């Protein structure tokens, strides 16, 4: 009977050691997963900031592009105006030559 109890105690001790080893393994896995999660959250925050920066830059560039379009339209109107003035001046010059 004593040998059987000793054998059972030894089996329980071995099982306890195995459980403690498994507990340590799981603790290590949990620590690794927490660290990985933290790194992923940091990466996500950095990506979010980069996305916000990109959106700001895009908005700024769209505004600049719109200003450039307006400036182009103004310049095209100036060109048309100058072309009309040149045409009128040339007609006036021809009219003056005909009158002379």
ZAMARGU-4260 file (C-alpha; in steps of 0.2 Angstrom, whole numbers, plus 5000, padded with zeros to 4 digits):
<rodrens>
0) 5000/5000/5000 | 5014/5012/5004 | 5022/5009/4987 | 5006/5012/4978 | 5004/5029/4988
5) 5022/5033/4984 | 5019/5029/4965 | 5003/5039/4965 | 5012/5054/4974 | 5026/5053/4961
10) 5013/5053/4947 | 5005/5068/4954 | 5021/5077/4957 | 5026/5073/4938 | 5009/5079/4933
15) 5011/5095/4943 | 5028/5098/4936 | 5021/5096/4918 | 5006/5108/4923 | 5019/5121/4930
20) 5029/5119/4914 | 5014/5121/4903 | 5009/5136/4914 | 5026/5144/4911 | 5025/5141/4892
25) 5008/5149/4891 | 5014/5164/4901 | 5028/5166/4889 | 5016/5165/4874 | 5004/5177/4883
30) 5019/5189/4885 | 5024/5187/4867 | 5006/5190/4861 | 5004/5206/4871 | 5021/5212/4864
35) 5015/5208/4846 | 4998/5216/4849 | 5006/5232/4856 | 5018/5233/4841 | 5003/5230/4829
40) 4993/5244/4838 | 5008/5256/4836 | 5010/5251/4818 | 4991/5254/4816 | 4993/5272/4824
45) 5008/5276/4813 | 4998/5271/4797 | 4983/5281/4803 | 4994/5296/4805 | 5002/5293/4788
50) 4985/5292/4781 | 4979/5308/4789 | 4995/5316/4783 | 4992/5310/4765 | 4974/5316/4766
55) 4980/5333/4771 | 4993/5334/4757 | 4980/5328/4745 | 4968/5342/4750 | 4981/5355/4750
60) 4986/5349/4732 | 4968/5350/4726 | 4967/5368/4733 | 4983/5372/4724 | 4977/5364/4708
65) 4961/5373/4709 | 4970/5390/4711 | 4981/5385/4696 | 4965/5382/4686 | 4958/5399/4690
70) 4975/5407/4686 | 4975/5398/4669 | 4957/5404/4666 | 4963/5422/4670 | 4978/5421/4659
75) 4967/5414/4644 | 4955/5428/4646 | 4970/5440/4646 | 4976/5432/4630 | 4959/5434/4622
80) 4958/5452/4627 | 4975/5455/4620 | 4971/5446/4604 | 4955/5457/4602 | 4965/5473/4606
85) 4979/5468/4593 | 4965/5464/4580 | 4957/5481/4583 | 4973/5490/4582 | 4977/5481/4566
90) 4960/5485/4559 | 4962/5503/4565 | 4979/5504/4556 | 4972/5497/4540 | 4957/5510/4541
95) 4970/5524/4544 | 4980/5518/4529 | 4965/5517/4518 | 4960/5535/4523 | 4977/5542/4519
</rodrens>
